[in-house]
């Protein structure tokens, strides 16, 4: 049996529709980002723009994010130590553990995925 058998007509159609959908998503995601940039250039944070009652957008101010460097700057050593926790890291595990042992620590995902070629 060939490594990559010819797909049946239904499967081929599904793949073509999937590729069209992915292409459409990319196009609309780009359009959405460009429109958001244009809205942000004209509206202020907190402003609501309604095209119909209850339907529209609100410009959200940038979220405040915790910054480790800033925390080190403003907290005492004791305060900083109090907010630190030890945490398992899969990235560190892959650097430290031999491959076979690392594989024993993994479980299979729950769902296969479709990946676009090329």
N, C-alpha and C positions, 0 to 999 in steps of 0.2 A: 504494500500500500504506500503511495507517495506521501512524503512528509507534509505536503500542503495540498490536500485533495481539492478539486474544483467544488466550490460551494453550490448548493442547490439554488434554484431561482428565487425562492422565498428568502433564504438567508442572504443572498446577494442583494436583494431589494432592501432588506433590513439594514445591511451595512451601508448601502448608498444613502438611505434616509438618515442613518446615524451620522454619517459624515456631513450631510447637508445641515443637520441640526447643530453639530459642533461648529461648523463654519458660521452658521447664523448666530450662535451664541457669541463667538469671537467678535463678529461684526457689531452685534447689539451691545456687548460689553464695552467695546471701544466707543461706540456712539454715546452710551450712558455716561462714561467717564468724561467725554468731551462736553456733553451737556451739563454735567455737574460742575465742571470747571467754569463754564460760562455763567451758570447760576451763582456760583461762589464769587465770581468777579463783580456781580451786580447786587448781591444781597448781603446783609449783615448777619452774624451769628444770632440765633434766637428768632430771626424773622420767619414768619409763616407766609407762604404764597399759596393761596387757594384758587383753583380754576373753577371749582364749584364748591358749595358749602361742604366742608369736611373732606374734600378731595384736593390734594396738592402736596406740597413739601414744606419742611421746616429745615432751616439751615442750622446744623448742629455745630457748636463750638468744638474745637479740638479737645479730645479727652486728655485728662491729666494722667500721666503714666508714672508708675513708681520707677525711680532711677537709682540704681545701686550706687553709682558714683556720687550722686547728690546726697544720698543717705550717709555715705562714708564721710562726706564733707560736714554735714550738720549734726550727726549723732555722736555721742561719746562712744568709746570703744565698748563699754558695757552695754549700752543701748543697742549698738550694732550687733554685738554677739547675741543679744536676746532675740533678735529677729532672724537669725540664721538657723537653717535646718539642714541636716544631712539628707541627701536624696539619691536614689538609684538612678543611674544614667545609662541608657542603652548605648549611647555613643562611647562612653568610657569603657563599658563592658566589651564593646567590639574591638577596642584598642588593647585591652588587657587580657581578655580570655582567649584561649586557643579556640579555633573554629568549631571543633566538635563539642566542646563544653558550651560555647555560645549557642549553638544550635539546640542543645538540650534545654536552654532557658527560653526558647521561643515556642509559641503556639501558632497554629495556622490561623489566617484571617477567616472571617465568616462568609465572605462573598468574593467571588472572582470579579475582575474588572475588565473593561474593554479599553484598549489603548490604541490610539490612532497611529498608524505607521507613517513614517516620513516626516 
